[in-house]
Amino acid sequence: MSRAGYAIAEIDHLLPQSLFHEHVIDERNFALSCRICNGAKGNVSLLRENENAKDMLTNQRAKLIERAREHIADYMKDYDKNWRRATEILEGVWWKTKP
């Protein structure tokens, strides 16, 4: 990672602090993320029913990371759709105001 990349990275918690207090300081719960992806993931629990948090962090951390990536990708699809719509609206207003 470049120095610039490191400067914009944030520490994300695979298992959110608000839901999994006991794993907040476990280094296996940390992942580097950009601000946008960290915000997109938010406080989403990546665990499925009957999965043990400690076991997932210890033995299946890659699976948690993949789930985070999938969640962020889904979030960004909606974000991109909304951004395109907002851009269309703003461009339409802007073009109507040009002489």
Phi, psi and omega in degrees: 000139179284164177299320178295319178297319179295324183295331181261000180281150175236157174272119177257151175256120179302315174257116189304141179304321185292337182253336186229064184307321185291346182250008185300319184262005177285117184300338177289345178273352182270143173213144175282139183210151172283163183301319182295314180292322178299316178293323180294322178290320176056221183260032181284132174278128180269358180280146173263167180305136178071011175271141180267126184302311182297317178298317180295319179292326184278312190252342185224038182302321180301324179294321177296318179296318178297319177296322177297316179299318179295318179297316180296318179299317177297316179300316184292330175299313178295318180299313180297319179298315179294323179295317179298318180296316179297320179296317178299317180295312182294320178295322178297318178293316182296314181295327179290336181270351179285139180291000000 
